[in-house]
């Protein structure tokens, strides 16, 4: 199921924002080269709000414990707790669209 979240300018370049869609809480990131990434909102290790983490080169660093995650795959770059990721894109009207699974 695709969900429209907000206009692209709701997230400044190089930052993330948290969105709630039903029971799902998502962190959506806007890279400096125009990429969009969507992941679960909270770090699986300590529950840090990932949208508040440091974004750079397709990765985010958890603000609580400096765990680094690849935003495209969700893979932890050290450690074993990976992120759930969601396909994200920009619509023709300039809105952020994320594809969720029905059980999210």
C-alpha positions as CSV (number, residue, x, y, z in Angstrom):
1,X,0.0,0.0,0.0
2,X,1.4,3.4,-1.0
3,X,1.0,6.3,1.4
4,X,1.6,10.0,0.7
5,X,3.3,11.6,3.7
6,X,4.2,15.2,2.9
7,X,5.6,17.6,0.4
8,X,9.3,17.1,-0.3
9,X,10.2,20.5,1.3
10,X,8.9,19.2,4.7
11,X,12.3,17.6,5.1
12,X,15.4,19.8,4.5
13,X,18.2,18.3,2.5
14,X,20.5,16.2,4.7
15,X,17.9,15.6,7.4
16,X,15.3,13.2,8.5
17,X,11.8,13.5,9.9
18,X,9.5,11.1,11.8
19,X,6.0,10.2,10.4
20,X,3.2,8.1,11.9
21,X,1.0,6.1,9.5
22,X,-1.5,4.0,11.4
23,X,0.5,1.7,13.7
24,X,3.7,2.3,11.8
25,X,6.2,5.0,12.8
26,X,8.7,5.8,10.0
27,X,11.9,7.9,9.7
28,X,12.2,9.5,6.3
29,X,15.5,10.9,5.1
30,X,16.3,13.3,2.3
31,X,19.8,13.0,1.1
32,X,21.8,16.0,-0.3
33,X,21.8,14.4,-3.8
34,X,18.0,14.1,-3.8
35,X,17.7,10.5,-2.5
36,X,14.8,9.5,-0.3
37,X,15.0,6.8,2.2
38,X,12.4,5.4,4.7
39,X,13.2,3.1,7.7
40,X,11.6,2.2,10.9
41,X,11.7,5.2,13.2
42,X,13.4,3.8,16.2
43,X,16.9,2.2,16.5
44,X,16.5,-1.5,17.1
45,X,19.3,-1.4,19.6
46,X,18.5,1.3,22.0
47,X,15.3,2.9,20.6
48,X,16.9,6.2,19.6
49,X,14.9,8.4,17.2
50,X,16.8,7.8,13.9
51,X,15.4,10.9,12.2
52,X,17.5,12.9,14.8
53,X,20.7,11.0,13.7
54,X,23.5,12.2,11.6
55,X,22.8,11.6,7.9
56,X,25.6,11.3,5.3
57,X,26.6,9.3,2.2
58,X,23.5,7.0,2.3
59,X,23.9,6.2,6.0
60,X,22.4,7.4,9.3
61,X,24.1,7.3,12.7
62,X,21.9,6.6,15.7
63,X,21.9,9.7,18.1
64,X,22.1,7.4,21.2
65,X,24.9,5.1,20.5
66,X,26.6,5.9,17.2
67,X,25.5,2.7,15.5
68,X,25.7,3.4,11.7
69,X,23.1,2.0,9.3
70,X,23.0,1.8,5.5
71,X,19.7,3.5,4.6
72,X,19.2,1.6,1.3
73,X,19.4,-1.8,2.9
74,X,18.9,-1.2,6.6
75,X,22.1,-3.2,7.3
76,X,24.0,-2.2,10.4
77,X,27.6,-1.4,9.4
78,X,28.9,-2.8,12.7
79,X,26.8,-5.0,14.9
80,X,23.8,-7.2,14.2
81,X,20.6,-5.1,14.6
82,X,19.4,-4.2,11.2
83,X,16.6,-1.7,10.2
84,X,13.4,-2.4,8.4
85,X,13.4,-0.3,5.3
86,X,10.5,0.9,3.0
87,X,10.6,1.9,-0.7
88,X,10.3,5.7,-0.9
89,X,9.9,8.0,-3.9
90,X,8.9,11.4,-5.0
91,X,5.5,11.7,-6.7
92,X,4.8,13.7,-9.9
93,X,3.3,16.4,-7.7
94,X,6.4,16.6,-5.4
95,X,5.1,14.6,-2.5
96,X,7.0,11.9,-0.6
97,X,5.4,8.5,-1.1
98,X,6.3,5.4,0.9
99,X,5.2,1.8,0.3
100,X,4.1,0.0,3.4
101,X,3.3,-3.6,4.0
102,X,-0.3,-4.2,5.0
103,X,0.7,-5.5,8.5
104,X,2.8,-2.4,9.3
